[in-house]
Amino acid sequence: MAERKVLVADDEIHIVHVVTIKLRNNGYEVISAENGADAFALACEEKPDIIVTDFQMPGMTGVELVRKLRQNETTKDIPVIMLTARGFAVEDKEKEELEISELLSKPFSPKELLRSIEDILYQRAVMRNK
Amino acid sequence: MKSVRNLYVIVTSVVAGSLFAEGLARWYYSGAEGGLRFAGYVFVWPVCYFAAAVGVILLGWYWLRLTGRITSIIKELKADKTSRIKSGGSKIVNELSEAINDRFDDNSGYIAELEKQIKDLQIQIRLSQGQKRNAEAIVYSIRDAVIVIDEFDKLLMANEAAGKLFDFDYKSSQYKPISELVGGEKTKAGENGFVDFLCQSRQSKARHTRREIVFSNESKSGIFDCIISCVYGEGERVCGVVAVLHDITREKEISQMKNDFVNHVSHELKTPLASISAYSEMLVDGEADDEQTRKEFYSVIQSQAKRLNRLIEDILNTSRIESGLIKVEKGPVSLTILIEEQLQMIRSYAEEKNIEIIGQKPIVFDQVYADKDMISQVIVNLLSNAVKYTPCGGSIKIETEVDEIAGLARVSITDTGVGIPEDEIEHVFDKFYRVGANKKQAEGTGLGLNLVKQIVEKAHNGRVFVTSEPGVGSTFGFELPLATAEAVKM
């Protein structure tokens, strides 16, 4: 099975670093970006299997990034997990509308993040095989 | 009247006697002969007619005199209604004058009483007019908008604030329907809501009703706390409604700012906490394979813990200064010496980045009246920011000026750093604000410059300033009042 690719977008380098190590240790290929614009460009170019993005980033917020991803043909189906340090930053309606697979609040557990990624990718694979 | 009657009797008797005497004489002498008959005709007739003529003349004269005097009394009465009639002339006229004067005397007490009542009424009118003016002045002086309407929804009274808020002439709009003055064709968002609320409150007869009304208009926008009170007439009948609109826009803004602050603080605190939590979990789960990675993880945890502590300290300092809880211990402080002290601390950091520090010229008198520790904090914050955001090989220039005329000392710190974009410069002193493009350059809490502003402006009545050009550099500085003799005495 080909290595699954995860795009991690966060302006906190320590967070990007720790997520990268956790995912790499578990057999994922990780690419990263420090802001929304770079993340979008990278998503279009690399077509990752899943995107983990922070809610608050300079320039483009996580929600704006997802909106842009959904409007783009090549990226519109990529599942997204959003990390947020702000409670209630994303409303349920918005989460549904933008098809955000999961919202994880900071501080988060890398273990839990890994589990979520695996669950989402597994469900996608099952759906695809049906 | 008796004299008139007597005169009348005498005159008519004279005339009648004369005519009777003439008749008698005619009859008597009709039988007489010759000379006697002639003498009787010649003497008796003229005597009788003379007597009758005298009687008629007397009667006429008396009549003229009487009517003349009565006319003058009428004139007197018409000319002066208050003074008594002068007596004089004939007895009958005197009697008439006296009778009028008696009636006048009888009525004068009554008239005086009426006059007093009129005066009292005039005083009461003036008093109530004064009270009305006072009541109006009270309503007009209220800063909140006040509108009073009657039971038919027509305006009874409004003050200047209400006129301004709803854009109508508050002095000349009495008795106009409220819906014409507020809302209608020139409807602003919120106004119709207000009129409806006003009418509903009147119909509900509730003593007080309260609602927040939002106005959003180009000229006027804001949030108002609207309290409507019914004015009751006889029984439970509502004869009017008083509406008071208090502008709570500022309170709402402050409350929003507090919410934003709490949100922001929690976000800022959670960010280092997220790293600490994630890295420690990785260590516990054995995800760090080698010693070097483990060391790296420990150092991240340590640096994030320090960041968390710094954040908490900065938040506490800022809020202490803002709330005025912190004690400001002012005294004469030399800026040159303070800058020199803080430079010692920052110099090694600057040397690491090969940044040249161009010091100040010696100043003869640069003592300011300030809290030494606080101003040290200001200087160190500005200097460390300058070093943080200046690329390797740059320079930092520190200048101190004394403006004796204005009575202040000015410190400016100019760097050759990354600079601040024009649209962001006005926010650099805001709490938690960090220039987006420069975030990667260095770590920060977004509170350092806010603390500088709080210390300089809130605790020392000074002023902070900033100028910047992206890619060229920035100048941050502050002004503080000089330690003049007066200030030291205080």
Contacts between the chains, C-beta under 8 A, distances in Angstrom:
chain1	res1	chain2	res2	distance
A	11	B	439	6.4
A	11	B	440	7.7
A	12	B	271	6.1
A	12	B	274	7.5
A	12	B	275	6.9
A	14	B	275	4.3
A	14	B	279	7.4
A	14	B	300	5.3
A	14	B	304	6.7
A	15	B	274	6.2
A	15	B	275	6.2
A	15	B	278	6.9
A	17	B	300	7.7
A	18	B	275	7.0
A	18	B	278	4.5
A	18	B	279	5.7
A	18	B	282	6.1
A	18	B	300	7.8
A	19	B	278	7.7
A	21	B	282	6.8
A	21	B	287	6.4
A	21	B	288	7.8
A	21	B	293	7.6
A	22	B	282	6.5
A	22	B	287	6.1
A	25	B	287	5.6
A	25	B	289	8.0
A	34	B	440	6.9
A	56	B	267	6.9
A	58	B	436	3.9
A	58	B	437	7.3
A	58	B	439	5.8
A	59	B	436	6.3
A	83	B	274	8.0
A	85	B	266	7.3
A	85	B	267	4.5
A	85	B	270	3.9
A	85	B	271	5.7
A	85	B	274	6.7
A	86	B	263	6.2
A	86	B	266	7.4
A	86	B	267	5.2
A	87	B	266	7.5
A	106	B	270	4.9
A	106	B	271	6.9
A	106	B	273	7.5
A	106	B	274	4.0
A	107	B	270	6.3
A	107	B	273	4.9
A	107	B	274	4.1
A	107	B	276	7.4
A	107	B	277	3.7
A	107	B	278	6.8
A	108	B	274	6.5
A	108	B	277	7.6
A	108	B	278	6.9
A	109	B	277	7.4
A	109	B	278	7.3
A	109	B	281	5.7
A	110	B	278	5.2
A	110	B	281	5.9
A	110	B	282	6.1
A	110	B	287	7.6
A	111	B	281	6.5
A	111	B	285	6.6
